[in-house]
Amino acid sequence: MKLTTALCVAAGMLAIGAAQAGEWPSQPIKLLVGYSPGGPVDTSARTFAKYLSDELGQPVVVENRTGASGMIAAQATSRATADGYTINFVASPTLTITPLIQKNAKLDLDNEFSYIGTMVDYTNVLVINKDLPIKNVNELVAYAKAHPDAVSFGSAGIGASNHLSAELLKQKTDAPMLHVPYRGNSPAMMDVIGGKITFMFDISSTAKTYVDSGKVRALAVTSKERNESLPDVPTMMEAGVKDYAVTGWYGMIGPKGLPEAIRARLESAMKTIAQNPDFVKNMKMGGYTIDVYDGAALHKRAKNEYAMWKDVIQKAGITKDS
């Protein structure tokens, strides 16, 4: 009798959950973004939010929770009520790099989030000072080996994705290169242009402007395939660096325990948006590549990339908050 009662209660709870999911969304949805307004993550999130609002029939309001390379927003997401009204437009470094670098950044990728999926990938571009007599990656590596103290690279800071992209290059080529951290990509790019440092990796959406204007020279992109916005720039593997293929991504996550019906509806909306010609055109103009992963694939991808970057970080001797 007790078992029957328990089963009835469980069935009733499932029915209530299904009914709630069926009514969702009945109010505006908060889309958390862990980066400042106007940056590439925020700009992409606001573009995506417009299409998501159209798909769901409710306003999708971007809320910037800045700080700690996206961790503030990620932690707010993990603590949010799992009702589908708070979700996170997340950039890959928040899940795959930041927890390895920042002292107080702790995330459990298995137990804190519901994974919805990815929409786009982005690649980093290796750019160098245009006046250097270096035309390709092999020449850069050879120059660094011949002049051990002459080659330096900039980044947005210790542990930033472009810092680790360069560390990966060092490890795969055994070339001596000095890291010079900056407070953001822009000042690093200015010093590449000015010749104070040799090169840097920059996200394709911003690097393209400097490449097209002739202010820097692009040697390679980090993605497995060439980037449509820079079709004449080879991949790192085409440039001779074996097994070098790294991309970042933007995706959606929610708090753990998100009802499956709601999670699946968000995933379906994301897939529909990724096929919208206007959205695709907008993203490609920004240097992004449409690359849809479902929730399960995103979870697996995040864990694999976390393990990869952990290995790079350990080999480079980078410590938390170093």
C-alpha positions in Angstrom: 0.0 0.0 0.0 2.8 2.4 0.9 4.6 1.5 -2.3 1.5 2.2 -4.3 1.1 5.6 -2.5 4.7 6.5 -3.3 4.3 5.6 -6.9 1.1 7.7 -7.1 2.9 10.7 -5.5 5.9 10.3 -7.9 3.5 10.1 -10.9 1.7 13.2 -9.7 5.0 15.2 -9.4 6.0 14.2 -12.9 2.6 15.3 -14.2 3.0 18.6 -12.5 6.5 19.0 -13.9 5.2 18.2 -17.4 2.4 20.7 -17.1 4.8 23.4 -16.0 7.1 22.6 -18.9 4.1 22.7 -21.3 3.2 26.2 -20.1 6.8 27.4 -20.4 7.7 30.1 -21.2 5.0 32.4 -19.7 7.3 35.3 -18.7 10.5 36.9 -19.9 13.7 34.8 -19.8 17.0 36.1 -18.4 20.1 35.4 -20.6 23.2 35.8 -18.4 26.4 37.0 -20.1 29.6 36.9 -18.1 31.4 39.6 -20.1 31.1 43.3 -20.5 28.6 45.1 -22.9 30.0 45.7 -26.3 32.5 42.8 -26.4 32.3 39.9 -28.8 30.5 37.6 -26.4 27.9 40.2 -25.4 27.3 41.3 -29.0 26.8 37.7 -30.1 24.5 37.0 -27.1 22.3 40.0 -28.0 22.0 38.9 -31.6 21.1 35.4 -30.5 18.6 36.7 -27.8 16.6 38.5 -30.5 16.1 35.3 -32.5 15.5 33.2 -29.3 12.8 35.6 -28.3 11.1 35.2 -31.7 11.3 31.4 -31.3 9.9 31.3 -27.8 7.4 34.1 -28.0 8.7 35.8 -24.9 11.3 38.6 -24.3 14.8 37.3 -23.8 16.6 39.9 -21.7 20.4 39.9 -21.7 21.8 40.5 -18.2 25.6 41.1 -17.9 27.1 39.5 -14.8 30.7 40.5 -15.4 33.8 39.4 -13.6 36.3 36.5 -13.3 36.3 35.7 -17.0 32.6 34.6 -16.9 32.7 32.8 -13.6 30.3 35.2 -11.9 27.7 34.5 -14.4 28.4 30.7 -14.4 28.1 30.6 -10.6 24.9 32.6 -10.7 23.5 30.1 -13.3 24.4 27.1 -11.1 22.5 28.7 -8.2 19.5 29.8 -10.2 16.1 28.1 -9.9 15.9 25.4 -12.5 12.7 26.7 -14.2 14.1 27.8 -17.5 13.8 31.5 -16.8 17.6 31.9 -16.1 20.0 30.6 -18.7 23.6 31.4 -19.6 25.1 32.4 -22.9 28.5 31.0 -22.1 31.9 31.3 -23.8 34.0 28.1 -23.7 36.9 29.5 -21.6 34.6 30.0 -18.7 34.1 26.2 -18.4 37.3 24.9 -19.9 40.1 27.3 -18.8 39.1 29.7 -16.1 38.6 27.0 -13.4 42.1 25.9 -14.0 43.6 29.3 -13.7 41.8 31.3 -11.1 42.3 30.5 -7.5 38.7 30.7 -6.3 37.1 29.5 -9.5 35.6 26.0 -8.9 33.1 24.3 -11.2 31.9 20.8 -11.3 31.1 20.2 -15.0 29.1 17.1 -14.2 26.9 18.4 -11.4 26.3 22.1 -11.7 24.7 22.6 -15.1 22.2 21.4 -17.6 23.7 21.5 -21.1 21.6 22.9 -23.9 24.1 23.2 -26.8 26.4 25.3 -28.9 25.6 27.6 -31.8 29.0 28.9 -33.1 32.7 28.3 -33.0 35.4 31.0 -33.2 39.0 30.6 -34.1 42.1 32.5 -32.9 44.4 34.0 -35.6 48.2 34.2 -35.3 49.1 37.7 -36.3 52.6 39.3 -36.4 54.1 42.7 -36.9 53.9 43.4 -40.6 57.4 44.7 -40.9 59.0 41.4 -39.7 60.6 39.3 -42.5 58.5 36.3 -41.4 55.9 35.0 -43.9 54.7 31.8 -42.3 54.6 29.8 -39.1 57.6 27.6 -40.0 59.7 30.8 -40.4 58.4 32.1 -37.1 59.5 28.9 -35.3 62.9 28.9 -37.1 63.5 32.5 -36.2 62.6 31.9 -32.5 65.0 28.9 -32.4 67.8 30.9 -34.1 67.2 34.0 -31.8 66.1 32.5 -28.4 65.6 35.9 -26.8 64.0 37.8 -29.7 60.5 36.4 -30.0 57.7 37.6 -27.7 53.9 37.2 -27.8 51.1 39.1 -26.1 47.8 38.0 -24.6 44.8 39.3 -22.8 46.4 38.0 -19.5 47.8 34.9 -17.9 45.6 32.0 -18.7 43.6 33.7 -21.4 42.7 31.6 -24.3 45.2 33.4 -26.6 47.9 32.9 -24.0 47.3 29.2 -24.0 47.1 29.1 -27.8 50.6 30.4 -27.9 51.8 28.0 -25.1 50.4 25.2 -27.2 52.4 26.4 -30.2 55.5 26.5 -28.0 55.0 23.0 -26.7 54.3 21.5 -30.2 57.4 23.2 -31.8 59.8 23.5 -28.8 60.4 27.1 -29.8 61.5 29.6 -27.1 59.0 32.5 -26.9 58.4 35.1 -24.2 54.9 35.7 -22.9 53.9 39.3 -22.3 50.5 39.6 -20.6 48.3 42.6 -21.1 45.0 43.8 -19.6 43.0 42.8 -22.6 43.6 42.1 -26.3 43.5 45.7 -27.6 46.7 46.9 -25.9 48.5 43.7 -27.0 47.4 44.3 -30.6 48.7 47.8 -30.4 52.1 46.6 -29.4 52.1 44.0 -32.2 51.4 46.8 -34.6 54.0 49.0 -33.0 56.7 46.3 -33.0 57.1 46.1 -29.3 56.2 42.4 -29.3 56.4 39.9 -32.2 53.0 38.3 -32.4 49.8 37.4 -30.7 46.7 35.2 -31.2 43.5 37.2 -31.5 39.9 36.1 -32.1 39.0 36.1 -35.8 36.1 38.6 -35.4 38.5 41.4 -34.2 41.7 40.2 -35.9 40.1 40.4 -39.4 39.9 44.2 -39.2 43.6 44.6 -38.5 44.5 42.0 -41.1 42.3 43.5 -43.8 43.7 47.0 -43.2 47.3 45.7 -43.5 48.3 46.6 -40.0 49.3 43.1 -39.1 50.1 39.9 -41.1 48.0 36.7 -40.4 50.1 33.5 -40.5 47.5 30.9 -39.5 44.1 30.2 -37.8 43.9 27.7 -35.0 40.8 25.9 -36.2 40.8 22.5 -38.0 39.5 24.1 -41.2 40.0 27.6 -42.7 37.9 30.4 -41.5 35.4 31.8 -44.1 36.2 35.4 -43.1 39.9 34.8 -43.8 39.9 32.2 -46.5 43.5 32.8 -47.6 44.9 32.2 -44.2 46.0 28.6 -43.6 45.2 26.5 -40.6 48.0 25.7 -38.1 48.2 22.2 -39.4 48.4 23.4 -43.0 51.2 25.7 -41.8 53.1 22.7 -40.5 52.2 22.4 -36.8 51.1 18.8 -36.4 47.8 18.1 -34.5 47.2 21.7 -33.7 43.4 22.3 -33.9 41.7 24.5 -31.3 38.5 26.4 -31.4 36.4 28.3 -28.9 32.6 28.3 -28.8 29.5 30.0 -27.6 26.8 27.9 -26.1 23.8 27.7 -23.7 23.7 26.2 -20.3 21.2 26.3 -17.5 21.2 25.2 -13.8 21.3 21.5 -13.0 17.9 19.9 -12.9 16.3 21.9 -15.7 13.2 20.0 -16.7 14.0 17.9 -19.8 11.0 19.2 -21.7 12.3 22.8 -21.2 15.9 21.9 -21.9 14.9 20.1 -25.1 12.7 23.0 -26.2 15.7 25.4 -25.8 17.9 23.0 -27.7 15.4 22.8 -30.5 15.1 26.6 -30.7 18.9 26.9 -30.8 19.0 24.4 -33.7 16.3 26.3 -35.6 18.1 29.6 -35.1 21.4 28.1 -36.3 19.6 27.4 -39.6 18.1 30.9 -40.0 19.8 32.5 -43.0 19.9 36.0 -41.4 21.5 34.7 -38.2 24.0 32.6 -40.2 24.9 35.7 -42.3 25.3 37.8 -39.2 27.6 35.3 -37.5 29.7 34.7 -40.5 30.3 38.4 -41.0 31.6 38.4 -37.5 34.1 35.7 -38.3 32.2 32.9 -36.6 31.4 29.4 -37.9 28.0 27.8 -37.3 28.7 24.6 -35.4 25.7 23.1 -33.5 26.3 20.6 -30.7 23.4 19.2 -28.7 23.4 19.2 -24.9 25.0 15.8 -24.5 27.7 16.6 -27.1 28.4 20.0 -25.4 28.9 18.4 -22.0 31.4 15.9 -23.5 33.2 18.6 -25.5 33.6 20.8 -22.4 35.1 18.0 -20.4 37.5 17.0 -23.2 38.7 20.6 -23.7 39.1 21.0 -19.9 41.4 18.0 -19.9 43.3 19.3 -22.9 43.9 22.7 -21.4 44.8 21.2 -18.0 47.6 19.3 -19.7 48.8 22.5 -21.6 48.7 24.5 -18.3 50.6 21.9 -16.3 53.3 21.6 -19.0 53.7 25.4 -19.2 54.0 25.6 -15.4 51.1 28.1 -15.0 49.7 28.1 -11.5 46.4 29.5 -10.3 46.5 33.3 -10.1 50.2 33.2 -11.1 
